Amino acid sequence: MPIYEYRCESCGYQKEHLQKMSDAPLSTCPSCGKESYTKLLSAAGFQLKGSGWYATDFKNGGGKSASSSSASSSSDSAPAAGCGGGCACHPS
């Protein structure tokens, strides 16, 4: 299920919501109650559940790709804009 980010244009309240792709966009701000709650354009987010390939192969760092070991030192020194360093492109 995708995670969408919303922001109220009236009061500035901002929050992420887990919604189905078929769900209608939210419009009422949970903070101030005004109809100015809009979906932001942001990187796609999702939540993995269950015991599929992610949990068995990658969740616990079991599989490191060859490309991560051959990455240049410049990519290891600073995270890409907006990724925050806690992503798959910057393993711990």
N, C-alpha and C positions, 0 to 999 in steps of 0.2 A: 504494500500500500504506500503511495507517495506521501511525502511530508511537504505541506505547503506553508509558506510564510505569509502572514497578513500584517497589515499596519493600518491603524485608524488615522485618517487625515485630520480629524478634529482634535483628538487629545494626544496623538502620538503613540498610543499603546501598540506594541508589536509582539506577536507570538506565532509559534509554529503549530500547525494542526495536522493530524494524521487523518487523511480522508481518502475515500475511494475515488478513482478517476471519474466515475459516473455521478458522484455527489455534486449538487449545485454549489457554486461558490458562496462563502459566508458573506454577509453584508452588514450585520448588526454587531457593533463593537461590544465585547463582553465587559469592558471597563466603563464606558460612558453611555452605552445604549443607543448611540446615534447610528444612522445608516450610512456611515462613511468608512466602513471596514473593507479594505481592498486587498486583493491578492498581489503580492510582490513578484516581480520577475527575478528569480534567483536560480542557483544551480539545483539540479534535480536531487532530491533526497529520497531515500527509501529505507524501509525497515525489513531486515531479513528475519524470518521466523522458521521454525521447524528444524529438521535434522538433515537437510539436503547437502549438496556439494560444498556449500560455504562452511557449514559447521564441521564437516569431516575433513576438508582439505585446507582451508585457509584461515579459519577463525582464530586458531591458536598459533599462527605463524608457522604451520607445518610445511607449507610450500613456498619457497623463495624462488623467484624467477631468475634466470640467468642475466636478464637485463638490469636487475637491481644491483648485481655485483659488479657490472661493468659500467655503471653510471659515473659520470665525471664528478670531480670534487666540488665543482661549482653548484651542481644541483643538490648536493648534500649539505651545503653551507646555509642555504636560505630556502624556505618553502616558497612555492609559486604563489603569486598574488591570490589571496582568498582561500587557500587550502588550509592554512593554519598549522601545517606540519603533522597533523594526526590522520593522515590519509594513506592510501596504499602506495603512493609515489614517494613517501618518506618513511620507510620502515624504521621501527625503533631498534 
